[in-house]
């Protein structure tokens, strides 16, 4: 098939047509040409029309013949390529093919169907990470089929130069010249050389290392490090510089590192710095020895002054040693002790007695485990010391070590230390705040001998009683105990206490699980005449929480109410009263709970307004007014009770003071009454009239009469002839009626003489009767004043009424009597 190209023009006469390809003439005199579909026919075409008026060229036409890829080639043309691990080959590997339109390229690994990479470069976007070798090929394709593959190539990993070696020239002899040459096979050429002597850089980067004058210090191991594109590899050479003997010395040693007579073996050596190896001669006290001492059992005659001499192939004469050895038989320290197993109860002292036998003197150290307790220089013979055993931390090995020039010896004591428990290590929770849901893991390491009893107890944050904690929350072994709680709740907050106890004592460790408080709830505010606030506290976090009352009239500035005025209320509520709020102003109130771990605000903010109240309600609500009213009511009640009592007493006195008067009998010749024991107190007593006579009981010291502030009639004994006409009176007589005594003459009375009439109309004598209110156990008797101031036991009739004594006392006598009563 061909592609036609038509060149048209308008000429008169007709134009001549010429065709051009890539600006080169192609065909003439034909307006139409046919292009074969051949890749070689691709190019830029145009035609030219020429006539009498000139020439005109057409616009160029770009013609491209599309064709599939031909041969696919890989550049460079090697079959094997080298790369460093995790790197790329030195030169890029590319794939090329002749194709229009332009081909796309994909690379494949032999044995794998997936594409390794795309693009004409194999390692443009990827590095080689395989340790072994792989085969690759390239696929070229475009829109025109068929596609085509390249040949297979091999890619291998290379880690540096091959066959790195170091070669020397002549033998290395002191003070002569010498060279070392480094050679290697480098695939893309060696890039650098580095020399090292005994692992130290020599700062030499040439292939040949030259020595102009060797010395013995040049001996050693040499390394040549060769670097190429793929890496670096070393080559090694050991050089030994030959020289005559230097530093000839004589030494001796023993197989046990001590010269112990009869036990140790002695070896005497002559050392010299020489290359090649030297031969030696030995001398004892300037005499040549016929043998060398090698592992000889030492004895005393081996002591002496030793020297030696050395030579090698580079010299003819022997060179004597520069030192002398004076050998003396020594023996290492020997530590003995007769001390047996020791048991100690801490705190106490551990006494140790040992014997150190050594030559020369020993340096003695005393250790507890790895810690040195004491150092004693120049010790031999008996040694005594003590160690303070304070606690279980002092358990373990106690070692006595003696060292001298010949060696050392040691002895170990392991006392059986009995000790009370001691805590070695524990977690620090002092500043940690816990929340509900957190996990707790608290471990305490301890020591105790005998084994300690481990007990955990817990006091809940809102309780006082302690409860014991058991498994599974507790894990114990001989060296530690642990409490573990996966998720804390309210009941886990509080004080945890660990007690370790054995026969020798106990120890406790406490820690607290605490955290920030929770929000106060159920906030309520009433404002009758002041703000009365109540709320329910939240969980306090296991520690003491305080409350802050904040109130505000505009929600921008909050006032704080003193927390010391907050008081508890029933049903787990708290309460407070704020008095300084104003009327008819809305206030907002909120509660803050805080402790040492945080602050929590109440879940709500409550509003309240104090209303106007009348004066009476204000007065009633005033606590001071209520107290005053209470006191006034109490005083009124007391005054009423006193008034009632006085009225009753006056009523009784008014009914009795009409007839109850005492008078003296007119005829003192008939009086046989005797008086004694005058007293000062005077009471007038009267009795009501009675229809029948009542005999009063006789007053005795065992049964004294109780006094009463009333008038009484003292009844005389009735005469035999007028028994029926006489009123019943109380007899005033002596206690002893059998033996009558003559009347006692009147004595001066302690009570001023009464000026009133002494006899009433019935002829009865007025007397003063003192009825003191005395206890039942008192021995005092009633005292009667008057009738010659006689005092007797009397019978008093309270059923009869007598006329009151005439009121004839003058003011002066009354005042005097009142003074006497006072």
C-alpha positions in Angstrom: 0.0 0.0 0.0 1.1 3.5 -0.8 0.4 7.0 0.5 -0.6 9.5 -2.2 0.5 13.2 -1.9 -1.2 15.7 -4.4 0.3 19.1 -5.2 -2.2 21.5 -6.8 -1.6 24.9 -8.3 -3.4 27.5 -10.4 -1.1 28.7 -13.3 -1.7 29.9 -16.9 0.0 28.5 -18.7 0.2 25.3 -16.4 2.9 25.3 -13.8 5.7 22.9 -13.5 5.6 20.7 -10.3 8.7 19.6 -8.4 8.7 17.4 -5.2 11.2 17.6 -2.4 11.9 15.3 0.6 13.9 16.6 3.5 14.7 19.6 1.2 16.2 17.3 -1.4 14.7 16.9 -4.9 12.6 13.8 -5.2 10.4 14.0 -8.4 9.4 16.5 -11.2 6.5 17.1 -13.5 4.0 15.0 -11.6 1.5 16.6 -9.3 0.8 13.3 -7.5 3.4 11.1 -6.0 2.9 7.8 -4.1 4.9 7.1 -1.0 5.7 3.4 -0.1 5.0 2.4 3.5 8.6 2.0 4.3 10.3 3.4 7.4 12.9 5.0 5.1 10.2 7.1 3.4 9.5 9.0 6.6 10.5 12.6 6.3 9.3 16.2 5.5 7.7 16.6 2.0 6.8 19.7 0.1 6.1 20.6 -3.6 7.1 23.6 -5.7 5.1 25.2 -8.6 7.0 27.3 -11.1 5.6 29.4 -14.0 6.2 32.5 -16.0 5.7 34.6 -13.0 8.0 32.7 -10.6 8.0 29.9 -8.1 5.8 29.1 -5.1 6.5 26.4 -2.4 3.8 24.5 -0.5 3.7 24.1 3.2 5.8 21.1 4.4 4.1 17.8 5.2 5.7 15.6 7.9 5.2 12.0 7.0 6.1 9.3 9.6 5.9 5.7 8.7 5.1 3.6 11.9 6.7 0.2 12.4 7.3 -2.3 15.2 10.5 -2.6 17.2 13.3 -4.3 15.3 16.4 -5.7 17.0 16.5 -4.9 20.8 20.0 -4.2 22.0 21.5 -3.8 25.5 24.4 -1.4 26.1 27.1 -2.0 27.1 27.4 -5.1 25.1 28.8 -7.3 27.9 27.0 -10.5 29.0 28.0 -10.1 32.7 27.7 -6.9 34.7 28.9 -6.3 38.3 27.2 -4.2 41.0 27.7 -3.6 44.7 25.1 -4.8 47.1 22.3 -2.3 47.6 23.8 -0.3 44.8 24.1 -0.1 41.0 26.7 -1.0 38.4 29.3 1.6 37.6 27.9 2.1 34.1 24.2 2.3 33.3 22.6 -0.7 31.6 20.2 0.5 28.9 17.9 -1.1 26.4 17.3 0.3 22.8 15.2 -0.6 19.8 14.3 1.0 16.4 10.6 1.6 16.5 8.0 4.3 15.5 6.2 5.3 17.5 8.7 5.2 20.3 8.9 2.0 22.2 8.3 1.4 25.9 10.6 -1.0 27.7 10.1 -3.5 30.5 12.7 -5.6 32.3 12.2 -9.2 33.5 14.2 -11.5 35.8 14.7 -15.0 34.5 12.2 -17.3 36.2 9.8 -14.5 37.3 6.8 -13.4 35.3 6.3 -10.0 37.0 8.0 -6.9 35.7 11.2 -5.9 37.6 11.3 -2.3 36.4 10.2 -0.2 33.4 12.1 2.2 31.3 15.1 1.7 29.0 17.5 1.9 32.1 17.7 -1.3 34.3 18.8 0.5 37.5 17.5 4.0 36.9 14.9 3.8 39.7 16.0 0.7 41.6 19.1 -0.7 43.3 20.3 -4.2 43.4 19.4 -5.9 46.7 20.1 -9.6 45.8 23.3 -11.3 47.2 23.5 -13.8 44.3 23.6 -13.3 40.6 20.4 -12.9 38.4 19.7 -12.9 34.6 17.7 -10.0 33.1 16.3 -9.2 29.6 14.4 -6.3 28.1 11.1 -6.3 26.2 10.5 -3.4 23.7 7.0 -2.7 22.4 4.8 0.0 20.8 1.4 0.2 19.1 2.6 -1.7 16.2 3.0 -5.4 16.6 4.9 -7.6 17.1 7.0 -6.7 20.2 10.6 -8.0 20.7 13.0 -9.1 23.5 16.6 -8.4 24.0 19.3 -11.0 24.8 19.8 -12.3 28.4 22.5 -10.5 30.6 23.8 -11.6 34.0 24.2 -9.2 37.0 26.5 -10.2 39.9 27.3 -8.7 43.3 30.9 -7.6 43.8 32.2 -6.4 47.2 35.5 -5.0 46.3 38.9 -5.8 44.7 40.1 -9.4 44.3 43.4 -11.0 45.2 44.7 -8.3 47.5 48.3 -9.2 48.5 51.4 -7.6 50.0 54.9 -8.6 48.8 58.3 -7.8 50.3 61.7 -7.4 48.8 64.9 -8.4 50.8 64.9 -9.7 54.4 64.1 -7.1 57.0 67.3 -6.4 59.0 67.7 -3.5 61.4 69.2 -0.3 59.9 68.6 -1.5 56.2 66.2 -0.3 53.5 63.0 -2.2 52.8 59.9 -2.1 50.5 56.3 -3.5 50.7 54.2 -3.7 47.5 50.3 -3.9 47.5 48.7 -5.6 44.5 45.0 -6.2 43.7 42.6 -7.1 40.8 40.0 -4.3 40.5 37.2 -4.7 37.9 36.9 -1.0 37.0 40.4 -0.2 38.3 41.7 0.4 41.9 40.8 3.8 43.3 42.9 4.1 46.4 45.4 2.4 48.8 45.7 2.8 52.5 48.4 1.4 54.8 48.0 0.4 58.5 50.7 -0.8 61.0 49.4 -2.8 63.9 45.9 -1.4 63.2 47.0 2.2 63.2 46.9 4.4 60.1 50.3 5.2 58.5 48.8 8.1 56.3 50.3 6.4 53.2 48.1 6.1 50.1 50.6 4.7 47.6 50.8 1.2 46.2 54.4 0.8 47.4 55.4 1.4 51.0 59.1 2.2 51.4 61.4 2.0 54.5 64.7 3.8 54.2 66.2 2.6 57.6 64.5 -0.3 59.4 64.3 -0.4 63.2 62.9 -3.0 65.5 59.8 -1.0 66.1 58.9 -1.4 62.5 58.1 -5.1 63.2 54.5 -6.0 63.3 51.4 -6.6 61.2 50.8 -4.5 58.1 47.5 -4.1 56.3 46.9 -2.7 52.8 43.3 -1.5 52.2 42.4 -1.4 48.5 39.3 0.4 47.3 37.4 0.2 44.0 33.9 1.1 42.9 32.4 -1.9 44.6 34.1 -1.6 48.0 37.3 -2.3 49.7 39.3 -5.3 50.8 42.5 -5.7 52.8 45.7 -7.6 52.3 48.1 -8.5 55.3 51.8 -8.9 55.8 53.7 -9.7 59.0 57.2 -8.2 59.1 59.9 -9.2 61.6 62.9 -7.0 61.7 66.1 -8.9 62.7 68.4 -7.4 65.3 71.1 -8.4 67.9 70.1 -9.1 71.5 68.9 -6.1 73.6 67.6 -5.8 77.1 69.0 -9.1 78.4 67.4 -9.8 81.8 67.1 -12.8 84.1 63.8 -13.7 85.6 62.4 -16.5 87.7 58.9 -17.7 88.3 57.1 -20.5 90.1 54.4 -22.7 88.7 52.1 -21.5 91.5 53.4 -17.9 91.4 54.9 -18.4 94.9 58.3 -19.7 96.1 57.0 -22.1 98.7 59.6 -24.4 100.0 59.0 -28.1 99.2 55.8 -27.3 97.2 56.4 -24.7 94.5 58.4 -25.3 91.4 61.0 -22.7 90.2 61.8 -21.7 86.7 64.6 -19.4 85.9 64.6 -17.7 82.5 66.9 -15.3 80.7 65.0 -12.9 78.5 66.4 -10.9 75.7 64.9 -8.8 72.9 66.5 -10.4 69.9 65.7 -11.6 66.4 66.4 -14.3 65.4 66.1 -16.2 68.7 69.0 -16.1 71.2 70.8 -18.8 73.1 71.5 -18.3 76.9 73.9 -19.2 79.7 73.0 -19.1 83.5 75.2 -18.3 86.4 74.6 -18.8 90.2 76.9 -16.8 92.4 79.2 -16.2 89.4 79.4 -19.9 88.6 78.2 -21.3 85.3 75.3 -23.7 85.8 75.3 -26.9 83.9 71.6 -26.9 83.5 68.6 -24.6 83.4 66.1 -24.5 86.2 62.8 -25.4 84.6 60.0 -26.5 87.0 62.5 -27.4 89.7 61.1 -28.1 93.2 62.5 -25.3 95.3 64.7 -25.8 98.3 66.8 -23.6 100.5 70.1 -24.2 98.6 68.6 -22.7 95.5 68.8 -19.3 97.1 71.5 -17.1 95.7 72.6 -14.4 93.2 71.6 -15.3 89.6 72.7 -13.8 86.2 72.6 -14.8 82.6 74.0 -14.0 79.1 72.5 -14.1 75.5 73.6 -14.1 71.8 72.1 -14.8 68.3 73.3 -15.3 64.7 73.9 -11.6 64.2 76.7 -11.4 66.7 79.6 -13.5 68.0 79.9 -12.8 71.7 77.4 -13.2 74.6 75.8 -10.2 76.1 75.4 -10.3 79.9 72.1 -9.7 81.6 71.6 -6.2 82.9 70.1 -7.3 86.2 70.7 -9.7 89.1 68.1 -11.9 90.8 68.5 -12.6 94.5 66.2 -15.6 95.0 64.8 -16.2 98.5 62.3 -18.9 99.4 59.0 -17.4 100.3 55.6 -18.7 101.2 52.2 -17.4 100.6 49.9 -16.4 103.5 48.0 -19.0 105.3 44.9 -18.0 107.2 43.4 -20.3 109.8 40.6 -20.1 112.2 39.0 -22.3 114.8 35.7 -20.4 114.6 32.7 -22.6 113.9 29.3 -21.8 112.6 28.0 -18.6 114.2 24.3 -17.6 114.7 23.6 -13.9 115.2 20.4 -12.1 115.9 20.5 -8.6 114.6 21.4 -6.0 115.8 24.6 -7.5 117.3 28.3 -7.8 116.7 29.9 -10.6 114.6 33.3 -11.5 116.2 36.0 -13.0 114.0 39.3 -14.5 115.1 41.9 -15.6 112.6 45.6 -16.5 112.4 47.7 -15.2 109.5 51.0 -17.0 108.9 53.0 -15.4 106.0 56.4 -14.2 104.8 56.7 -11.4 104.0 54.0 -9.7 106.0 50.6 -9.7 104.6 48.1 -7.0 103.7 44.8 -8.0 105.1 41.4 -6.9 103.8 38.1 -7.8 105.3 35.1 -7.8 102.9 31.4 -8.1 103.1 30.4 -9.6 99.7 32.3 -7.2 97.4 32.5 -4.2 99.7 35.7 -3.7 101.6 35.1 -3.1 105.3 38.6 -2.8 106.7 42.2 -2.8 105.4 45.1 -3.7 107.7 48.7 -3.5 106.4 51.7 -5.6 107.6 49.8 -8.3 109.4 51.0 -11.6 110.8 50.0 -13.8 113.7 46.6 -13.5 115.5 44.0 -11.1 114.2 40.6 -10.2 115.9 37.9 -7.9 114.7 34.2 -7.4 114.9 31.5 -6.4 112.4 28.3 -4.6 113.3 25.3 -6.7 112.2 22.4 -4.2 112.0 19.8 -5.9 109.8 19.2 -8.4 107.1 21.2 -6.3 104.7 24.3 -7.5 106.6 23.7 -11.2 105.6 26.0 -12.9 103.3 29.7 -13.8 103.0 32.4 -12.2 105.1 35.8 -12.8 103.6 39.3 -12.2 105.1 41.9 -11.9 102.5 45.7 -11.8 103.1 48.1 -10.8 100.3 51.9 -10.6 100.1 54.5 -10.7 97.4 54.3 -14.4 97.2 50.5 -14.7 96.8 47.3 -14.6 98.7 44.9 -16.6 100.8 41.4 -16.0 102.1 38.9 -17.5 104.4 35.1 -17.0 104.2 32.6 -16.8 107.1 28.9 -17.0 106.5 27.2 -16.2 109.8 23.6 -17.3 110.2 22.0 -13.9 110.7 18.6 -13.9 112.2 16.9 -10.6 111.6 13.6 -8.8 111.6 12.1 -7.9 108.3 13.5 -4.9 106.4 12.2 -3.3 103.2 14.8 -3.1 100.5 12.9 -1.4 97.7 9.4 -0.2 97.0 7.4 1.9 94.5 7.0 5.5 95.1 3.4 6.6 95.0 3.5 9.6 97.2 2.7 12.2 94.6 0.6 10.1 92.2 -3.1 10.8 91.8 -5.4 7.9 90.8 -8.6 8.0 88.9 -11.4 5.4 88.9 -10.5 2.8 86.3 -6.7 3.1 86.7 -4.5 0.1 87.4 -2.5 -0.4 90.5 0.8 -2.3 90.7 2.7 -1.9 93.9 5.8 -4.0 94.6 7.8 -4.2 97.8 11.1 -6.1 98.0 12.2 -7.2 101.4 14.5 -9.4 103.4 13.8 -11.4 106.6 15.3 -14.4 108.4 13.4 -16.5 109.4 10.9 -16.0 106.6 8.5 -13.2 107.2 4.7 -13.5 107.4 3.3 -11.1 104.8 0.0 -9.5 105.5 -1.8 -6.8 103.6 -4.6 -4.7 105.1 -6.8 -2.0 103.7 -8.7 0.9 105.3 -11.3 2.2 102.9 -11.4 6.0 102.5 -14.8 6.3 104.2 -14.3 3.6 106.9 -12.3 3.2 110.0 -12.1 -0.5 110.3 -9.2 -2.4 108.6 -9.8 -5.4 106.4 -7.3 -8.1 105.3 -6.4 -8.4 101.6 -5.9 -11.9 100.2 -5.3 -13.5 96.8 -5.7 -13.0 93.9 -4.8 -9.3 94.4 -1.7 -10.3 96.4 1.4 -12.2 95.0 4.1 -13.2 97.4 7.5 -14.9 97.3 10.5 -15.0 99.6 11.9 -11.7 98.4 9.0 -9.5 97.4 5.3 -9.0 97.7 3.1 -7.3 95.2 -0.5 -6.0 95.2 -2.2 -5.6 91.8 -5.6 -4.2 91.0 -6.5 -4.1 87.3 -9.3 -1.5 87.6 -9.7 0.8 90.6 -13.2 1.7 91.8 -14.4 3.8 94.8 -14.0 0.8 97.2 -10.3 0.5 96.3 -9.4 4.1 97.5 -7.9 4.4 100.9 -4.9 3.4 102.9 -3.0 0.2 102.1 -0.8 -1.2 104.8 1.8 -4.0 104.4 3.1 -5.8 107.5 6.1 -8.1 107.5 6.6 -10.0 110.7 8.7 -12.8 112.0 9.9 -13.9 115.5 12.4 -11.0 115.7 10.1 -8.1 114.9 7.9 -6.5 112.3 7.9 -3.6 109.9 5.1 -1.8 108.2 4.8 0.1 105.0 1.8 2.3 104.2 0.7 4.0 101.0 -2.4 5.8 100.0 -4.5 5.5 96.9 -5.9 8.9 96.4 -7.0 11.2 93.7 -8.9 14.3 92.8 -12.5 14.7 94.1 -15.7 14.3 92.1 -18.2 16.9 91.4 -20.6 18.0 94.2 -24.2 17.2 93.2 -27.8 18.0 94.2 -27.0 21.7 94.7 -30.0 23.5 96.2 -30.3 27.2 97.4 -33.3 28.8 99.3 -33.4 32.6 99.9 -36.1 33.5 102.4 -34.0 36.2 104.2 -30.5 34.8 103.5 -29.0 32.2 101.2 -29.3 28.7 102.6 -27.2 26.4 100.5 -27.1 22.6 100.6 -25.4 20.0 98.4 -24.3 16.4 98.3 -20.5 15.9 98.3 -19.1 13.7 95.7 -16.4 11.1 96.2 -13.5 12.9 97.9 -10.7 10.9 96.1 -9.8 9.1 99.2 -8.5 12.2 101.0 -9.8 15.2 102.8 -11.7 17.5 100.5 -12.7 21.1 101.2 -15.5 23.1 99.7 -15.6 26.6 98.4 -18.9 28.4 97.9 -18.8 30.9 95.1 -21.7 33.3 94.5 -22.1 36.2 92.1 -24.7 38.7 91.1 -23.5 39.0 87.5 -21.6 35.7 86.8 -18.4 37.7 85.9 -17.0 38.2 89.4 -17.4 35.4 91.9 -17.3 36.0 95.6 -15.9 33.3 97.9 -17.8 32.3 101.1 -15.5 31.2 104.1 -15.2 27.4 104.1 -15.0 27.3 108.0 -18.8 28.2 108.1 -19.8 25.1 106.2 -21.5 22.5 108.4 -22.7 18.9 107.7 -26.3 18.2 107.3 -28.5 15.1 107.5 -28.5 12.5 104.7 -24.9 13.1 103.7 -25.5 16.7 102.7 -23.4 19.8 103.5 -25.0 23.2 104.3 -24.0 26.8 104.7 -25.9 30.1 105.2 -24.9 33.4 103.5 -26.4 36.5 105.1 -24.8 39.3 103.1 -26.9 39.0 99.9 -29.1 41.9 98.9 -32.9 41.8 98.3 -34.4 41.5 94.9 -31.0 40.8 93.2 -30.6 37.4 91.4 -27.5 35.5 92.6 -25.8 32.5 91.1 -24.3 29.9 93.3 -21.8 27.1 92.7 -19.7 24.7 94.8 -16.0 23.8 94.2 -14.6 20.6 95.8 -10.8 20.5 96.1 -8.1 18.4 97.6 -4.4 18.1 97.1 -4.9 16.3 93.8 -7.3 18.5 92.0 -10.5 20.6 91.9 -14.0 19.6 90.8 -16.9 22.1 90.1 -20.5 21.3 91.0 -22.5 19.8 88.1 -24.9 22.7 88.1 -25.0 26.5 88.9 -28.2 27.4 90.9 -29.9 30.8 90.9 -31.7 32.4 93.8 -33.2 35.8 94.7 -33.9 37.1 98.2 -37.4 38.6 98.5 -38.7 41.6 100.7 -40.1 40.6 104.1 -42.1 42.7 106.7 -40.5 44.0 109.9 -42.3 41.4 112.1 -41.0 38.6 110.0 -37.6 40.2 110.1 -37.8 40.5 113.9 -38.9 36.9 114.2 -36.1 35.7 112.0 -33.6 37.6 114.1 -31.9 35.0 116.3 -31.1 37.6 119.0 -34.8 38.6 119.2 -35.9 35.0 119.6 -33.4 34.6 122.5 -34.8 37.7 124.2 -38.4 36.6 123.8 -37.5 33.2 125.3 -35.8 34.8 128.4 -38.8 37.1 128.9 -41.3 34.3 128.8 -39.2 32.3 131.3 -39.1 35.3 133.7 -42.9 35.7 133.4 -43.4 32.0 134.2 -41.1 32.2 137.3 -42.8 35.4 138.5 -46.3 33.8 138.1 -45.2 30.8 140.1 -43.7 32.9 142.9 -46.9 35.0 143.0 -49.1 32.0 143.3 -47.0 30.6 146.1 -47.1 33.9 148.0 -50.9 34.1 147.6 -51.4 30.6 148.9 -49.1 31.4 151.9 -50.9 34.6 152.7 -54.3 32.9 152.5 -53.2 30.3 154.9 -51.7 32.9 157.3 -54.8 35.0 157.1 -57.0 32.1 158.3 -54.6 31.2 161.1 -53.5 34.6 162.6 -57.0 35.4 164.2 -57.0 33.0 167.1 -53.5 31.8 167.5 -51.8 33.8 170.2 -49.8 32.8 173.1 -50.2 34.2 176.5 -48.9 33.5 179.9 -51.2 32.1 182.6 -52.3 34.8 185.1 -51.5 33.0 188.2 -47.7 32.1 188.3 -48.3 30.3 191.6 -50.0 27.5 189.9 -47.3 27.3 187.3 -45.1 24.3 187.8 -43.4 24.4 184.5 -39.7 24.4 184.4 -37.7 26.0 181.5 -34.3 25.3 180.3 -32.0 25.7 177.3 -33.1 29.2 176.0 -32.5 29.9 172.4 -32.8 33.0 170.3 -35.2 32.1 167.4 -38.9 33.0 168.1 -41.9 31.8 166.0 -45.5 32.5 166.9 -47.7 29.5 166.1 -51.5 29.4 166.1 -53.8 26.5 165.4 -57.4 26.3 164.0 -60.3 25.5 166.1 -61.2 21.9 166.2 -64.3 20.1 167.3 -62.3 17.4 168.9 -59.1 17.3 170.8 -56.0 15.9 169.1 -53.1 14.9 171.3 -49.8 15.9 169.6 -47.0 13.4 169.8 -44.3 14.0 172.3 -41.2 15.6 170.7 -37.9 13.7 171.4 -34.4 14.0 170.2 -35.0 11.0 168.0 -38.1 12.5 166.5 -37.9 16.3 166.6 -40.8 18.4 165.5 -40.4 20.3 162.2 -41.1 24.0 162.5 -43.5 26.0 160.6 -43.9 29.8 160.4 -47.5 29.8 162.0 -49.0 30.7 165.4 -49.9 27.9 167.8 -51.8 27.7 171.2 -49.9 26.2 174.0 -52.4 24.2 176.1 -52.1 24.0 179.9 -53.1 20.9 181.7 -56.8 21.2 182.5 -57.8 21.6 186.1 -59.8 18.7 187.6 -62.8 20.7 188.3 -63.3 22.4 184.9 -62.3 19.8 182.5 -65.4 20.0 180.4 -65.5 23.8 180.2 -61.9 24.4 179.4 -60.6 24.4 175.9 -58.0 21.9 174.9 -54.6 23.3 175.3 -51.2 21.8 174.8 -49.3 21.0 177.9 -45.9 22.6 178.3 -44.1 20.5 180.8 -40.7 19.0 181.5 -39.7 15.8 179.8 -39.3 14.1 183.1 -42.7 14.1 184.9 -41.7 11.9 187.8 -39.4 14.3 189.5 -40.7 17.8 189.7 -38.5 20.6 190.6 -39.4 24.0 192.0 -39.9 26.8 189.5 -36.7 28.3 188.2 -36.3 31.9 188.8 -36.5 34.1 185.8 -33.2 34.5 184.0 -32.2 37.3 181.7 -33.5 36.2 178.3 -31.5 36.6 175.2 -34.7 37.9 173.6 -35.9 41.2 174.7 -38.9 41.2 177.0 -42.1 41.5 175.0 -44.2 44.4 176.2 -47.5 42.9 175.0 -50.0 41.6 177.5 -49.0 38.1 178.7 -52.5 36.7 179.4 -55.4 36.5 177.0 -59.1 36.6 177.9 -59.1 32.9 178.7 -56.2 33.3 181.0 -53.8 31.6 178.6 -50.2 32.6 178.8 -48.6 34.0 175.6 -45.3 32.3 174.9 -42.8 32.4 172.1 -42.4 28.9 170.5 -39.3 28.3 168.4 -40.0 25.5 166.0 -36.7 25.3 163.9 -36.8 23.2 160.8 -34.1 20.8 161.8 -33.0 17.5 160.2 -34.4 14.3 161.4 -31.0 13.3 162.8 -30.6 16.5 164.8 -30.6 16.4 168.7 -31.9 20.0 169.1 -35.3 20.5 170.8 -38.0 23.1 170.5 -37.4 26.3 172.5 -40.3 28.2 174.2 -39.6 31.9 175.2 -41.8 33.5 177.8 -43.3 32.2 181.0 -40.0 32.9 182.7 -38.1 31.8 179.7 -38.8 28.2 180.3 -38.2 25.6 177.6 -39.9 22.2 177.8 -41.3 19.5 175.7 -44.9 20.5 174.9 -48.0 19.1 173.3 -49.4 21.5 170.7 -53.0 21.5 169.7 -53.4 22.8 166.2 -57.2 22.1 166.2 -58.1 25.0 168.4 -58.1 28.7 167.6 -57.2 31.5 170.1 -57.4 35.2 169.9 -54.3 36.9 168.5 -52.1 38.9 170.9 -53.1 42.5 171.3 -51.1 44.8 169.0 -49.7 47.0 171.7 -46.1 46.8 170.9 -44.5 50.2 170.3 -42.3 50.9 167.3 -39.2 50.8 169.4 -39.9 47.3 170.7 -40.7 46.0 167.2 -37.4 47.4 165.8 -35.5 45.8 168.7 -37.2 42.5 168.1 -36.4 42.6 164.4 -32.7 43.3 165.2 -32.7 40.4 167.6 -34.2 38.1 165.0 -31.6 39.4 162.5 
